[in-house]
């Protein structure tokens, strides 16, 4: 009988294995597992399916993937943290360039322009959010927010964190998990008609133990928090840092958080040139002022122009804190994976393509589309196009409570019409009853919106 040798696993030849075991004085490979407790050993045969050829495996995976229906085939109004925006062709081209697809967290001699590109990205994003310092991307918005709050806690030396209860529930869980057990999280109430933060509740809960307050603008529920200045004033009276999560694509038409008192700004880069990819196209960012107390707490890489050994000459530093930095710092530096770094480069390309005027025009288009959708939805009997009375950007809550239908029923009927309806909020925010979070962006044409309106009209009427 011929012993099979796996082509992808080294040292599978029986003779080679025997020589290796003999060299270390072991009788079998099982002796190498002696440190694993007996109760953890698997005693039965593993139920592993028959091996496939490479071609067979490819066919099997493709058959599974083909069962999915994408937003390219159906009309899509889902958002809630991963949004459908137009991705310029050049962004896809950048993602395929070999000089950026280097080894994990590579070094300058092998990166051929990646550090330069990341410096440009950080500079462009700093302009957008009106801050001085921006990091290399984190995994996603959740990690960026959690890290920002951790930074605030270290700076203030305090343990309590106040968080708006309109924050994305999934993101709130990430933040709480990342902060436990060191930090205590207290949620702040909101006005059920407007969605705005309850300032009286904030005044009652804030104290000398509070490290930071975190809210999002635009919020997870779509509304624009118009009380940024008031929130910041209350926070500053108690020495509390203000951390604001923001959708960066909104900043062509909205004030950046820095202009209403934010100390740390974070968010997700996905809207800036990244496809929706089973939630894989996410990348978070953190931005602060150029103050040493903030820069010292960054855990991830920063790029900037720093003095070299010779006075008057300048070069790119791996962890410099900005263009005029006087020192290099590596305090708590984390490795950054190639893919998250690549998303930063993609976002930089996207911002450079659009420029300030393009971002403004994009924001205007999104708001006009979403306003039109709500105006038409309000004409459908029993339907409220926007459950909240506050202004909104690209997402809004559609209220189905007076239709006699559940969101699940509506979405099922929309699927029959090849439309992905809004996200069901009945479990995350039961106070809103049968309501759904809809998202409208620049990719939606008037015909798309009219198709949604007509479909909902038919579903509700019938």
C-alpha positions in Angstrom: 0.0 0.0 0.0 1.3 3.4 -0.9 1.2 6.1 1.8 -0.5 9.3 0.6 1.4 12.5 1.1 -0.5 15.8 1.1 1.2 18.3 -1.3 0.4 21.3 0.9 1.6 20.0 4.2 5.4 19.7 4.8 7.1 16.7 6.2 4.2 14.3 5.5 6.5 11.6 4.1 6.4 8.8 6.8 10.1 8.2 6.7 10.7 11.9 7.4 8.2 11.9 10.3 9.9 8.9 11.8 13.3 10.6 11.7 11.9 13.7 13.3 10.2 11.8 16.1 13.3 9.8 16.8 15.4 13.0 17.0 13.2 14.4 19.7 12.7 11.0 21.5 9.0 10.6 20.9 7.3 7.4 19.8 4.3 9.0 18.1 2.9 12.4 17.3 0.3 11.9 20.1 3.0 12.3 22.7 3.3 15.9 21.5 -0.2 16.6 22.7 0.4 15.4 26.3 0.0 19.0 27.6 -3.7 18.9 26.5 -6.0 17.6 29.3 -7.5 14.2 28.6 -11.1 15.4 28.9 -10.5 17.6 25.9 -9.3 14.8 23.6 -11.8 13.8 21.0 -12.7 10.1 21.5 -14.8 9.4 18.4 -14.2 9.6 14.7 -14.6 13.1 13.2 -17.6 13.4 10.8 -15.6 15.0 8.0 -17.1 14.8 4.5 -15.2 13.2 1.6 -12.4 15.3 0.2 -13.0 17.3 -3.0 -10.7 18.1 -5.8 -9.8 21.8 -6.3 -12.2 22.0 -9.2 -14.9 20.2 -7.2 -14.4 22.5 -4.3 -14.6 25.6 -6.5 -17.9 24.4 -8.0 -19.3 23.6 -4.6 -18.5 27.1 -3.2 -19.8 28.9 -6.3 -23.1 26.9 -6.1 -23.4 28.1 -2.4 -22.6 31.7 -3.3 -25.1 31.7 -6.2 -27.9 31.1 -3.8 -27.4 34.7 -2.6 -29.1 37.6 -4.2 -27.1 40.8 -4.2 -28.0 44.5 -4.3 -27.0 44.4 -8.0 -30.0 42.2 -8.8 -32.6 43.7 -6.4 -33.3 47.3 -5.4 -31.8 47.9 -2.0 -32.9 50.2 0.8 -30.9 48.6 3.6 -28.3 50.5 5.6 -27.8 50.4 9.3 -24.0 50.5 9.2 -23.2 49.1 5.8 -24.5 51.4 3.0 -24.8 51.2 -0.8 -22.8 54.0 -2.3 -21.3 54.5 -5.7 -17.7 53.2 -5.9 -15.6 54.9 -8.7 -13.8 52.5 -10.9 -10.4 53.9 -9.8 -11.1 52.7 -6.3 -11.3 49.1 -7.5 -8.1 49.7 -9.5 -6.2 50.8 -6.4 -7.4 47.7 -4.6 -5.7 45.5 -7.2 -2.3 47.3 -7.3 0.4 45.0 -6.2 2.5 47.7 -4.6 -0.2 48.1 -1.9 -0.9 44.4 -1.5 2.3 43.6 0.4 3.0 41.4 3.4 1.1 42.0 6.7 2.1 45.3 8.2 5.1 45.5 5.9 8.1 47.8 6.1 9.2 50.8 4.0 11.7 48.9 1.8 9.0 46.6 0.6 6.0 48.9 0.5 6.8 51.0 -2.5 4.5 53.9 -1.9 2.0 52.5 0.6 3.3 54.7 3.4 3.2 57.8 1.2 -0.4 56.9 0.2 -1.4 56.4 3.8 0.0 59.8 4.7 -2.0 61.3 1.9 -5.2 59.5 3.1 -4.7 60.7 6.7 -4.1 64.3 5.4 -7.3 64.2 3.3 -9.5 62.7 6.1 -8.1 65.3 8.5 -9.3 68.0 6.2 -12.7 66.4 6.0 -13.3 66.0 9.7 -11.4 69.3 10.5 -8.9 67.7 12.9 -5.1 67.5 12.9 -4.3 63.9 13.5 -5.8 60.8 11.9 -4.7 57.1 12.4 -4.3 54.2 10.0 -7.7 52.5 9.8 -9.0 50.2 12.5 -11.1 47.2 11.8 -14.4 49.0 11.8 -16.4 51.8 13.3 -17.1 49.7 16.4 -13.4 49.3 17.1 -12.7 52.9 16.4 -15.4 54.1 18.8 -14.3 51.6 21.5 -10.6 52.7 21.1 -11.6 56.4 21.2 -13.5 55.9 24.4 -10.5 54.0 25.9 -8.3 56.8 24.9 -10.6 59.3 26.7 -10.6 57.2 29.8 -6.8 57.0 30.0 -6.6 60.8 29.4 -9.1 61.7 32.1 -8.2 58.9 34.5 -12.0 58.3 35.0 -14.1 55.2 34.6 -17.7 56.2 33.7 -18.8 56.6 30.1 -22.1 58.1 29.1 -23.5 56.8 25.8 -26.6 57.8 23.9 -29.1 54.9 23.8 -29.7 55.7 20.1 -26.2 54.3 19.3 -26.2 51.3 17.0 -26.9 48.3 19.4 -24.3 46.2 17.7 -21.7 49.0 18.1 -22.8 49.6 21.7 -22.0 45.9 22.4 -18.6 46.1 20.9 -17.8 49.3 22.9 -19.1 47.8 26.1 -17.2 44.6 25.6 -14.0 46.4 24.7 -14.3 48.6 27.7 -15.2 45.9 30.3 -14.4 45.3 33.1 -12.5 48.6 33.6 -15.2 51.0 32.4 -18.8 51.6 33.5 -21.2 52.4 30.7 -24.4 54.4 31.4 -27.0 55.0 28.7 -28.6 58.3 28.1 -32.3 58.7 27.2 -33.6 60.4 24.0 -36.7 62.2 23.1 -39.1 59.7 21.5 -40.5 62.3 19.0 -37.3 63.9 17.8 -34.6 61.3 18.7 -32.5 64.1 20.2 -30.5 63.4 23.3 -32.3 64.2 26.6 -30.2 67.0 28.0 -31.8 66.8 31.5 -30.9 63.2 31.7 -27.4 64.1 30.7 -27.2 66.7 33.4 -28.5 64.2 36.0 -26.0 61.5 35.1 -22.8 63.3 34.4 -20.4 63.6 37.3 -16.7 64.0 38.3 -16.4 60.3 37.6 -17.4 60.6 33.9 -14.6 60.2 31.4 -16.4 60.7 28.2 -19.8 61.1 26.5 -20.3 59.3 23.2 -23.0 60.0 20.6 -23.4 59.6 16.8 -24.3 62.2 14.3 -26.0 61.4 12.0 -27.3 58.8 14.4 -27.9 55.1 13.8 -31.6 56.0 13.5 -30.8 58.6 10.8 -31.7 61.8 12.6 -29.3 64.7 12.9 -28.3 65.5 16.5 -28.7 69.3 16.5 -27.7 69.8 20.2 -24.0 69.2 19.7 -22.9 72.6 21.2 -25.2 72.1 24.2 -23.9 68.6 24.8 -20.3 69.8 24.6 -20.9 72.7 27.0 -22.4 70.4 29.6 -19.4 68.0 29.2 -16.8 70.7 29.4 -18.2 72.0 32.7 -17.3 68.6 34.2 -14.0 68.1 32.4 -15.6 65.3 30.3 -14.3 64.6 26.8 -16.7 64.5 23.9 -16.4 61.5 21.5 -18.6 61.7 18.4 -19.1 59.0 15.8 -19.8 60.3 12.3 -20.6 59.1 8.8 -17.8 60.8 6.9 -19.9 61.1 3.7 -22.3 63.4 5.4 -19.5 66.0 6.0 -19.9 67.7 2.6 -23.2 69.2 3.9 -22.9 68.9 7.7 -20.6 70.6 10.2 -17.8 68.2 11.3 -18.0 67.3 15.0 -14.9 69.3 15.8 -16.9 72.5 15.2 -19.4 71.7 17.9 -17.0 70.6 20.6 -15.8 67.1 19.8 -12.5 66.1 21.3 -12.2 62.8 19.4 -14.0 61.9 16.2 -14.5 58.4 14.9 -16.5 56.6 12.2 -16.5 54.2 9.3 -14.7 54.6 6.0 -17.0 52.2 4.1 -19.0 55.0 2.4 -15.8 56.4 0.9 -15.2 54.1 -2.0 -15.8 50.6 -0.5 -18.2 48.0 -1.7 -20.6 46.3 0.5 -19.0 42.8 0.9 -20.8 40.7 3.5 -19.7 43.4 6.0 -16.1 42.9 4.9 -15.6 46.4 3.5 -15.5 48.1 6.9 -12.7 50.2 8.2 -12.8 52.7 11.2 -10.9 55.9 11.7 -10.0 58.1 14.7 -9.2 61.8 14.6 -8.1 64.3 17.2 -6.4 67.7 17.6 -2.6 67.9 17.6 -2.2 67.8 21.3 0.2 65.5 23.0 -2.3 64.2 25.5 -4.4 62.8 22.6 -1.5 61.7 20.4 0.2 59.8 23.2 -2.9 57.5 23.5 -3.2 56.4 19.8 -2.7 52.7 19.6 -2.4 52.6 15.9 0.1 54.0 13.3 0.2 57.6 12.4 2.1 59.1 9.5 3.6 62.6 9.1 6.6 64.7 8.2 9.1 64.7 11.0 12.7 66.1 11.4 15.4 63.7 10.4 18.9 63.5 11.9 20.1 66.5 9.8 18.4 69.7 10.9 16.2 71.2 8.2 15.6 68.0 6.3 12.3 66.1 6.4 11.3 62.5 5.9 8.3 60.3 6.4 8.0 58.8 9.8 6.2 55.5 10.5 4.5 56.8 13.7 4.9 60.5 13.5 1.9 62.4 14.9 1.5 64.9 12.2 3.1 67.1 9.6 4.9 69.3 12.1 5.6 66.7 14.7 8.8 67.1 16.8 9.1 63.5 18.0 8.3 59.9 17.1 6.1 57.9 19.4 5.2 54.2 19.4 3.2 54.1 22.6 1.0 50.9 22.5 1.4 50.6 18.8 -0.7 47.9 17.2 0.1 46.1 14.0 -2.2 47.1 11.1 -3.2 44.5 8.6 -2.7 45.0 4.9 -6.5 45.1 4.2 -7.4 47.8 6.7 -4.4 49.9 5.4 -5.6 49.4 1.9 -9.1 50.7 2.8 -7.4 53.8 4.0 -5.7 54.2 0.7 -9.0 53.6 -1.1 -10.7 56.3 1.0 -7.9 58.7 0.2 -8.3 58.1 -3.5 -12.1 58.6 -3.2 -11.7 61.9 -1.4 -9.1 63.2 -3.8 -11.4 62.3 -6.7 -14.4 64.2 -5.3 -12.7 67.2 -3.6 -14.7 69.7 -1.5 -17.2 70.6 -4.2 -17.8 66.9 -5.1 -18.5 66.0 -1.4 -20.9 68.9 -1.2 -22.8 67.9 -4.3 -22.9 64.3 -3.2 -24.3 65.3 0.2 -26.9 67.5 -1.5 -28.0 64.7 -3.8 -28.4 62.2 -1.0 -30.5 64.6 1.1 -32.7 65.5 -1.8 -33.3 61.8 -2.6 -34.1 60.9 1.0 -36.4 64.0 1.4 -38.3 63.1 -1.8 -38.7 59.5 -0.6 -40.1 60.6 2.8 -42.4 63.1 1.2 -43.9 60.4 -1.1 -44.1 57.8 1.7 -46.2 60.3 3.8 -48.9 60.2 1.1 -49.5 56.5 1.6 -52.5 56.1 4.0 -51.4 54.6 7.4 -47.7 55.1 6.7 -45.4 57.7 8.3 -42.4 58.4 6.1 -40.3 59.5 9.0 -41.2 58.4 12.5 -39.0 61.1 14.0 -39.5 64.9 13.5 -35.8 65.8 13.4 -34.0 66.5 10.1 -32.2 63.4 8.7 -29.4 62.7 6.2 -29.7 59.4 4.3 -31.5 57.1 6.8 -35.0 57.5 8.3 -37.5 55.4 10.3 -40.6 54.4 8.3 -43.6 53.7 10.7 -45.9 50.8 9.7 -47.9 50.7 13.0 -51.1 52.0 11.5 -51.1 49.7 8.5 -51.9 46.5 10.4 -48.8 44.9 8.9 -45.6 43.9 10.6 -42.3 44.9 9.1 -41.5 41.3 8.5 -44.6 40.9 6.4 -43.9 44.1 4.5 -40.3 43.0 3.8 -41.4 39.6 2.6 -43.8 41.1 0.1 -41.1 43.6 -1.0 -38.8 40.7 -1.7 -41.4 39.2 -4.1 -41.1 42.5 -5.9 -37.3 42.2 -6.0 -36.8 45.0 -3.4 -34.8 44.8 -0.1 -36.9 46.8 2.4 -35.6 48.6 5.5 -34.1 47.0 8.6 -36.7 45.8 11.1 -36.3 47.8 14.3 -39.0 46.0 16.3 -36.4 44.1 18.4 -33.7 46.7 18.7 -36.1 49.6 19.5 -39.4 48.0 20.6 -40.7 51.4 21.6 -41.1 52.3 17.9 -43.3 49.2 17.3 -43.4 48.0 13.7 -40.9 50.4 12.2 -38.0 50.0 9.8 -34.8 51.9 9.1 -34.6 52.8 5.4 -31.6 54.1 3.6 -31.5 56.3 0.4 -28.3 57.4 -1.2 -26.9 58.8 -4.4 -27.3 55.4 -6.2 -31.1 55.6 -6.1 -32.8 57.3 -9.1 -36.2 58.8 -9.0 -37.5 55.7 -10.8 -36.1 53.6 -8.0 -37.8 55.6 -5.4 -41.1 55.7 -7.3 -40.9 51.9 -7.6 -40.5 51.6 -3.8 -43.4 54.0 -3.2 -45.7 52.1 -5.7 -44.8 48.8 -4.2 -45.5 49.9 -0.6 -48.7 51.5 -1.7 -49.9 48.2 -3.2 -48.8 46.2 -0.2 -50.4 48.5 2.3 -53.7 48.8 0.3 -54.1 45.1 -0.3 
